[in-house]
């Protein structure tokens, strides 16, 4: 990543962490060993600005209870993506795994896609922890082809001035607190300053 790209990523992460609650910052810090150097620096900056006594972990915890099995249903999970067949499930799960974002498939919150034996007819939810949903969205948006109907070619633009200098900020889950899949996208335009929210990108043929 070049110098300008590093600055842009740092700014994006600082804006992201600024919207985190103290509890979400703690959860992110607990996974600090999985973050990039830029993400660690941005997270630490936000923690210090709030005067919190939170330390970023540089290694996973080795303590565990052999008498209890891990149950993902106890986590604060939200829907990051909906998959429609086993191939798509493998692809999306692989992207999240590569980004070191834990994800869970279907109503039973399966960690292994191959363990899912039911039908994909109505779509199956792939969930992540609420604290990870912004990172999951970014990882998937960079790796999955855009889902557009009726357009062979498209360009993401500002709906007001049609500039391509648009910036994704975060998800508005206020209307659907349990599902990032049904949330609105918050955007802004660097060219004209316009802010808006929608179900995805604005496309222009």
TORLUMTOR-970825 format. One record per residue (C-alpha): chain; y, x, z. Coordinates in steps of 0.25 Angstrom, whole numbers, plus 5000, padded with zeros to 4 digits. Layout:
<nodes>
NODE,lumro,y,x,z
NODE,A,Y,X,Z
...
</nodes>
This chain:
<nodes>
NODE,lumro,y,x,z
NODE,A,5000,5000,5000
NODE,A,5014,5006,4996
NODE,A,5026,5007,5005
NODE,A,5032,4994,5000
NODE,A,5019,4987,5001
NODE,A,5017,4992,5015
NODE,A,5031,4987,5019
NODE,A,5028,4973,5013
NODE,A,5015,4972,5020
NODE,A,5021,4976,5033
NODE,A,5032,4966,5032
NODE,A,5021,4955,5029
NODE,A,5013,4959,5041
NODE,A,5025,4959,5050
NODE,A,5029,4945,5045
NODE,A,5014,4940,5047
NODE,A,5013,4946,5061
NODE,A,5027,4940,5065
NODE,A,5020,4926,5064
NODE,A,5008,4930,5073
NODE,A,5008,4924,5087
NODE,A,5005,4934,5098
NODE,A,4991,4930,5098
NODE,A,4989,4932,5083
NODE,A,4996,4946,5085
NODE,A,4985,4949,5096
NODE,A,4974,4945,5087
NODE,A,4979,4953,5075
NODE,A,4981,4965,5084
NODE,A,4966,4964,5089
NODE,A,4963,4966,5074
NODE,A,4973,4977,5072
NODE,A,4962,4987,5068
NODE,A,4960,4979,5056
NODE,A,4974,4979,5051
NODE,A,4981,4988,5042
NODE,A,4991,4998,5047
NODE,A,5003,4990,5042
NODE,A,4997,4977,5048
NODE,A,4995,4985,5062
NODE,A,5009,4990,5061
NODE,A,5015,4976,5058
NODE,A,5006,4969,5069
NODE,A,5010,4980,5079
NODE,A,5025,4978,5076
NODE,A,5024,4963,5078
NODE,A,5017,4965,5091
NODE,A,5027,4975,5096
NODE,A,5039,4966,5092
NODE,A,5034,4955,5101
NODE,A,5031,4964,5112
NODE,A,5017,4961,5113
NODE,A,5006,4970,5120
NODE,A,4996,4969,5109
NODE,A,4988,4981,5104
NODE,A,4982,4982,5090
NODE,A,4967,4985,5091
NODE,A,4963,4997,5083
NODE,A,4948,4994,5083
NODE,A,4939,4981,5085
NODE,A,4935,4977,5099
NODE,A,4921,4982,5102
NODE,A,4919,4973,5114
NODE,A,4911,4960,5111
NODE,A,4902,4951,5119
NODE,A,4887,4951,5114
NODE,A,4884,4938,5120
NODE,A,4894,4930,5112
NODE,A,4894,4928,5097
NODE,A,4908,4928,5089
NODE,A,4912,4914,5086
NODE,A,4923,4914,5075
NODE,A,4926,4899,5079
NODE,A,4933,4904,5091
NODE,A,4944,4911,5082
NODE,A,4957,4905,5077
NODE,A,4952,4903,5063
NODE,A,4960,4898,5051
NODE,A,4955,4896,5036
NODE,A,4960,4907,5027
NODE,A,4952,4903,5015
NODE,A,4943,4892,5009
NODE,A,4931,4897,5001
NODE,A,4923,4889,4991
NODE,A,4910,4897,4989
NODE,A,4903,4909,4995
NODE,A,4909,4919,4985
NODE,A,4923,4915,4989
NODE,A,4919,4916,5003
NODE,A,4913,4930,5002
NODE,A,4926,4934,4994
NODE,A,4936,4929,5004
NODE,A,4928,4933,5016
NODE,A,4927,4947,5010
NODE,A,4942,4948,5008
NODE,A,4944,4944,5023
NODE,A,4933,4954,5027
NODE,A,4940,4965,5019
NODE,A,4953,4962,5026
NODE,A,4946,4962,5040
NODE,A,4949,4948,5042
NODE,A,4938,4940,5049
NODE,A,4935,4927,5042
NODE,A,4925,4915,5044
NODE,A,4919,4906,5034
NODE,A,4916,4891,5036
NODE,A,4915,4882,5048
NODE,A,4906,4891,5055
NODE,A,4916,4903,5054
NODE,A,4905,4912,5047
NODE,A,4909,4927,5046
NODE,A,4898,4929,5035
NODE,A,4900,4921,5022
NODE,A,4885,4922,5019
NODE,A,4882,4914,5031
NODE,A,4889,4902,5026
NODE,A,4879,4892,5020
NODE,A,4887,4879,5018
NODE,A,4894,4874,5006
NODE,A,4907,4879,5000
NODE,A,4910,4865,4993
NODE,A,4922,4862,5001
NODE,A,4927,4876,5004
NODE,A,4924,4884,5016
NODE,A,4935,4890,5025
NODE,A,4936,4905,5028
NODE,A,4943,4907,5041
NODE,A,4950,4918,5048
NODE,A,4957,4920,5061
NODE,A,4971,4914,5062
NODE,A,4977,4928,5065
NODE,A,4970,4933,5052
NODE,A,4974,4922,5042
NODE,A,4987,4928,5037
NODE,A,4979,4941,5034
NODE,A,4968,4933,5028
NODE,A,4977,4926,5019
NODE,A,4983,4939,5014
NODE,A,4970,4945,5011
NODE,A,4965,4934,5004
NODE,A,4978,4932,4996
NODE,A,4977,4946,4991
NODE,A,4962,4946,4987
NODE,A,4959,4932,4982
NODE,A,4964,4926,4969
NODE,A,4975,4916,4970
NODE,A,4970,4902,4970
NODE,A,4978,4895,4959
NODE,A,4974,4883,4950
NODE,A,4980,4881,4936
NODE,A,4986,4895,4935
NODE,A,4980,4907,4928
NODE,A,4992,4915,4932
NODE,A,5002,4913,4943
NODE,A,5013,4920,4951
NODE,A,5016,4918,4965
NODE,A,5031,4914,4966
NODE,A,5042,4909,4975
NODE,A,5043,4893,4973
NODE,A,5058,4894,4973
NODE,A,5062,4906,4965
NODE,A,5049,4910,4959
NODE,A,5049,4924,4963
NODE,A,5036,4932,4965
NODE,A,5042,4938,4978
NODE,A,5035,4929,4987
NODE,A,5029,4933,5001
NODE,A,5018,4926,5009
NODE,A,5021,4925,5024
NODE,A,5011,4917,5031
NODE,A,5003,4904,5032
NODE,A,5009,4892,5038
NODE,A,4997,4886,5046
NODE,A,5005,4876,5054
NODE,A,4999,4864,5046
NODE,A,4985,4869,5046
NODE,A,4984,4879,5058
NODE,A,4969,4880,5057
NODE,A,4969,4884,5042
NODE,A,4976,4895,5035
NODE,A,4969,4889,5022
NODE,A,4978,4877,5023
NODE,A,4991,4884,5028
NODE,A,5003,4885,5020
NODE,A,5008,4899,5014
NODE,A,5022,4904,5019
NODE,A,5029,4911,5008
NODE,A,5043,4917,5005
NODE,A,5050,4923,4993
NODE,A,5057,4937,4994
NODE,A,5065,4933,4982
NODE,A,5072,4921,4986
NODE,A,5068,4919,5001
NODE,A,5061,4906,4999
NODE,A,5050,4902,5009
NODE,A,5039,4892,5006
NODE,A,5025,4888,5010
NODE,A,5014,4883,5001
NODE,A,4999,4883,5000
NODE,A,4998,4896,4992
NODE,A,5006,4904,4982
NODE,A,5017,4898,4972
NODE,A,5011,4900,4958
NODE,A,5019,4901,4945
NODE,A,5011,4901,4932
</nodes>
